[in-house]
Amino acid sequence: MQCVNKKGEEFVEAAIVLPLVILTMLSMITVAVYLFRYEIIQSKAHTELARKAAGSEQVFGIKTENASYSIRSRGLFSKALSKEKTLKMYVINQSEAVMLGELAE
């Protein structure tokens, strides 16, 4: 019988796999932070639209707001991540619409 030492093999496997696992985890964290920051910006744009719609004197209208976010990733692959979205809100001033309805009768 021959005794084979497997400790060296385990260290080689760990030296190959462990950096890949760490790189994957860091990439996932970077993407999660990017998406979370974009959602914050989109939420702020939606709040601004709601504020504009609430202060509007129009009976019917459409308000728009642009939300965009971009970051430049650093590391092995440097690439700019960016995302843009145009938000729309339809404004209906209920008190004025009721008055128009009464006038139409």
N, C-alpha and C positions, 0 to 999 in steps of 0.2 A: 504494500500500500504506500501510496505517495501522499505526503501532507502538503497541501497547497495553501499558501498564505493569501487570503482574499482581502486583507486590509488595504493594500495598495490599489486594488481594483475599485473599492468603494470610494476612496479619496479622488480618484480620477473621474469617476461618475459624478460625484458631488461637485468637483471643480468645473465640470461641463454644464450640469443642470442648474445649479444654484444661481449663477449670474443670469441665466435666461428667465428663471422664475422671478428674480428681483426686478429685472427689466420689464417684464410683463406687468407686475404689480404697480410699478411706478408709472407705466404708460396708462394703465387703467385709472389711477388716481389723477393724472394730468387731464384725461378726458372728462372725468367726473367733475373736476373743478371748473373746467371750461364750460361744460353744460350748465352747471349751477350758476356761474356768473352770468351767462346769457339769459337764464331764466329770471334772474334778478333785474337785469336791464329791461327785459320784456315786461315784467311786472310793473316797473316804474313807468314805462311807456303807456301801459294800459291805465294806470292810475292818472296819468296826465290827460289821457283821452277822456276819462270819466269826468275829470275836473272841467275840461273844456266844454263837454256836453252839458254839464249841469249849469254852467254860466251862460249858455247860448240863448240868444233871443229868437232863433229860428224856430219855425213850427216843425219843419222837416229839414233834415240835412245830414250830411256825411262828414265826419271828422276823420282825419288820417294822422298817423304818427309813425315814424320810422324807428326801428330798433335794430342796432347793429353792434357786433362785438367781434374783436379779433385779437389773437395773441400770436406771438412768434415762439414756437417751440425751440428749445435748445437741446443739444445732445447729439446723438449719433445721426439722427435724421432731423435736420432743421427745416421746418416748414411752417408757413403761416396758416393758422386755423381761423377762419372767419365765418360769420353767419349773419345774415340780414333778413329782416322781416318787416313788412308794411302792415300795420294794424289799422283796421277801420272800425268806426263806431257810428251807428245810425242814431241820429238825434231826433227824438219826437218830444216836443214840448206839449205835455198833456193838457195843461190849462188852456193854452192857445188853440189846440186842436179841438177841444170841447166847444170853445167859443165859435170856431169856424163851423163846426157841425150845427150849432144852433142857428147861425146865420144862413146855412144852406137850407134849413127847413122853412 
